[in-house]
């Protein structure tokens, strides 16, 4: 089962546990809202901690890390960035030369 399903299930359970506890324990509507929210938030936080400590760690270590593929992708991105940088530099030089040409035309 996916981790999102655990989060949703425990959050809904926390909501209903908090609602039942609040209705039994308190008479004021603001206390009912506050404690229902607080207990649901506790359940939500608790399941996230459980998922981080137990389930997600296993999923991360099952995926092999291929260093060669990552280095190739990084090198391709570096080459593309260099090409874009050269293109932007050429555009800036073109803009500057156009401004100088217009400035000379305005003076002459």
HUHU-V629730 format. One record per residue. N is the residue number from 0. RES is the residue in three letters. SS is DSSP state (A for helix, B for strand, O for the rest). Layout:
# HUHU-V629730
n: [N | N]
res: [RES | RES]
ss: [SS | SS]
This chain:
# HUHU-V629730
n: [0 | 1 | 2 | 3 | 4 | 5 | 6 | 7 | 8 | 9 | 10 | 11 | 12 | 13 | 14 | 15 | 16 | 17 | 18 | 19 | 20 | 21 | 22 | 23 | 24 | 25 | 26 | 27 | 28 | 29 | 30 | 31 | 32 | 33 | 34 | 35 | 36 | 37 | 38 | 39 | 40 | 41 | 42 | 43 | 44 | 45 | 46 | 47 | 48 | 49 | 50 | 51 | 52 | 53 | 54 | 55 | 56 | 57 | 58 | 59 | 60 | 61 | 62 | 63 | 64 | 65 | 66 | 67 | 68 | 69 | 70 | 71 | 72 | 73 | 74 | 75 | 76 | 77 | 78 | 79 | 80 | 81 | 82 | 83 | 84 | 85 | 86 | 87 | 88 | 89 | 90 | 91 | 92 | 93 | 94 | 95 | 96 | 97 | 98 | 99 | 100 | 101 | 102 | 103 | 104 | 105 | 106 | 107]
res: [UNK | UNK | UNK | UNK | UNK | UNK | UNK | UNK | UNK | UNK | UNK | UNK | UNK | UNK | UNK | UNK | UNK | UNK | UNK | UNK | UNK | UNK | UNK | UNK | UNK | UNK | UNK | UNK | UNK | UNK | UNK | UNK | UNK | UNK | UNK | UNK | UNK | UNK | UNK | UNK | UNK | UNK | UNK | UNK | UNK | UNK | UNK | UNK | UNK | UNK | UNK | UNK | UNK | UNK | UNK | UNK | UNK | UNK | UNK | UNK | UNK | UNK | UNK | UNK | UNK | UNK | UNK | UNK | UNK | UNK | UNK | UNK | UNK | UNK | UNK | UNK | UNK | UNK | UNK | UNK | UNK | UNK | UNK | UNK | UNK | UNK | UNK | UNK | UNK | UNK | UNK | UNK | UNK | UNK | UNK | UNK | UNK | UNK | UNK | UNK | UNK | UNK | UNK | UNK | UNK | UNK | UNK | UNK]
ss: [O | O | A | A | A | A | A | A | A | A | A | A | A | A | A | A | A | A | A | A | A | A | A | A | A | O | O | O | A | A | A | A | A | A | A | A | A | A | A | A | A | A | A | A | A | A | A | A | A | A | A | A | A | A | A | A | A | A | A | A | A | A | O | O | O | O | A | A | A | A | A | A | A | A | A | A | A | A | A | A | A | A | A | A | A | A | A | A | A | A | A | A | A | A | A | A | A | A | A | A | A | A | A | A | A | A | A | O]
